[in-house]
Amino acid sequence: MPIFNITASSRVGCVRAHNEDMVLVGDQVIRDGETSLSVSVDDIDRLVVAVADGMGGHRSGDVASSDTIENLRYFFSDLPVGLSDEQFREFIVNWHASIHSILDSKGRADERYAKMGTTLVALVGYAHNYYWLNCGDSRLYRLHQGEFTQVTTDHSLANELGGNTPTNIITNCIGGGCRSSFIDMVQCNDLIQPGDVLLLCSDGLSDLLPDDKISQMLQQGSNATDLCLAAEAAGGYDNVSVVVIKIE
C-alpha cells in the first residue's frame, strides 16, 4: 500500500514584488505559504497535485495561475466516478480547452487581464491510475535509485532551438494570448514506486539550482521548503514553488 508523503511550498523569492505562482495539493491551494499531506493511495479514488506559474512580463499572471488552479480544484472534485481511461483523458482535454478559453475571454473583456497566462504541471490520480499533465515549462522530475531525471518536456524556445536561446520564452501555455494551446497527458503508473521521490516545480527552482544540487538535496531528505530556501539563497530572482512527493 504506497503512501504519498507530500510537502509543498510557494514563495515570492528575493526580487519580485508579488508571487504569481500557485500550488494545489488535494483541495489545498497555496501561495506565499507551505503545507504537507500524507495519504495512502489505496484509500482515495482521486488526487491532484499541481504547480502553476503565472507568466512573468504578462499582466495579471497571478490571476491566471489562481483562476487555473481554482478551476482545476473544483473540476477534479466534481469528476464523476467510473470513467474509463479514454473518458478520463477526454475530460482533461475538455477542461484544458475550457480554462484556456476562460482566460482568453477574461482578457478580451478587461484590458487589465489582456494576454495573461500560466504554465501548469500536475500529477493526478484517478481510479488508481496516475497521469502527468504539462503545459509550458514548469517541470516534473523523478528521483529513482539515485538517478534524477526530468519527466516532462519543456514547451519552450530553448528546448526547441537549444543554443543560447533565452530560457524564459515559452511556446505553449494556458491563456497568454496563444492562438492554440495543448496539454501533454501521459499515464505514469510506472512512476509510483516505493522509495522514489517526485518533484514538481516552477522555473524559479530549476533556473536557480542545477539538477545535481536538487538531486543531492532530495537524497538528503530535503522537503519543498528546503528547496525553495535554497533557490532564494542562490539569488531568488523569480517566484519559486515546489512540491515534493516521497513514496513509501
Secondary structure, 3 states (H helix, E strand, C coil): CCEEEEEEEEECCCCCCCCCEEEEECCEEECCEEEEEEEEHHHCCEEEEEEEEECCCCCCHHHHHHHHHHHHHHHHHCCCCCCCHHHHHHHHHHHHHHHHHHHHHHHHHCHHHCCCEECEEEEEEECCEEEEEEECCCEEEEEECCEEEECCCCCEHHHHHCCCCCCCCECCCEECCCCCCCCEEEECHHHCCCCCEEEEECHHHHCCCCHHHHHHHHHCCCCHHHHHHHHHHCCCCCCEEEEEEEEC
